């Protein structure tokens, strides 16, 4: 048996852009044919883009998705293509993979295990399939399944392997969070070893609202080791030659010694068989090197996720330019550095909006940052506007001491200025609040929360500093000034203000928030770890009572396992207090 050449089309689809997605898919099919691929595989729901959410309730959306699939079929002469789309109609829709060969649909696989946790709501839209089919592709028994199907230990891959599949192809749209690639590969290695199959996992790349997809498509051998791995956060067609004769012989020897159990299918799934072509293509192929991209280190993959998420949010929503309020602090500095990497420096503008409480040092830091990044800085002092507000409200506020109200007025003035620039010039406002602030409500509604996308909304403050240092390490000129990295965090809304006036030190706060928000630990459990009881209780109350702010904040790029919004959804009106 000859070697199978597999093409992994790691593409960046856009939700609802049927013409654009179709064009990308056809282009990659043609590239795969030119390179002599037997099979080319595309991500889950690549025709519609992922996740399409309630667009799936629109019958026209489903029709156009099927029309796009039909338009792709003529491109498949001489190759087998596996393409994600939506099958069915009305209330019976299926998350599906079409197996197309020689300009004909051979079979359609319907996803069986529908995730309904975290960011996933697939049971809201889809019905589960029940056919763990086997497809003979170029002489190789191949099991095709979709994303969650392979995460399920007793899932379709078990049935497919037991019925003769030596190659399992899983098409996926698996959202990124830090460490997710390692989690996936550990799971895939276990499936490959347990079932003695080659596992080819093809993942989407790109940003969609809060979600980022990191690619990292991989082929795992029967020994659990990667045969090939595509880079993270990069589009492209990545090819690998797989010697299936060796795999089939190894399976034969393995199962002589270890018999598969007979009661594999406890769910009553079907297992039909289809044939694409009896044997691989006969013409001689030039050997291609095995692409084994190294996984990115944690800070690098988080940074790339933020860059890609920002770029796709801006571009896919048809903006050309971004604007950022530059305070001279670390948060806005990091957002500016990310924006320049995402959009190029000529497409980013910074705005300094100093008040009487802003230090000259902060303004100088803001100027230096923008010079380092090569972006324009507009200076719009807010003193006169702030004084006008105070004068306008003086009768109503008479004899009442200054408090957070006057502080928040400054933040809201700045938000109004940024939105005015957005309206006038068509710029998208990138907000700069971090996860620690969003968690505790240390932010001003309709002020610093105002904007289109919150780039570091899911990045805790301590991690902001780490990523800032990483950003500087990527270039000789170090865009973020050392003075910004060294200074104590402050909102500068009153004289001598520091974040530590309202919050504990971030190296204490962030572990508490991680336990309470991401791990769902009870207050008593967090206190038992040695944290101060009064601090833990106060921070938990702040988190609980700030839900109304988070609900009105812009979407933010998900980089942790439990992001606000899609992952963590709590009622605003809520009297439960776990304290």
PyMOL commands that set and color helices and strands:
alter all, ss='L'
color gray80, all
select helices_A, chain A and resi 18-34+53-57+59-76+122-124+148-151+156-162+180-195+244-257+298-316+330-343+345-347+360-373+383-393+404-425+435-440+461-473+482-486+499-501+506-518+523-528+533-545+547-551
alter helices_A, ss='H'
color red, helices_A
select strands_A, chain A and resi 4-10+39-42+80-89+92-101+104-110+134-137+140-146+167-172+198-203+205-208+211-214+218-220+226-229+236-242+273-275+322-325+348-352+376-379+428-431+453-454
alter strands_A, ss='S'
color yellow, strands_A
deselect
rebuild
show_as cartoon
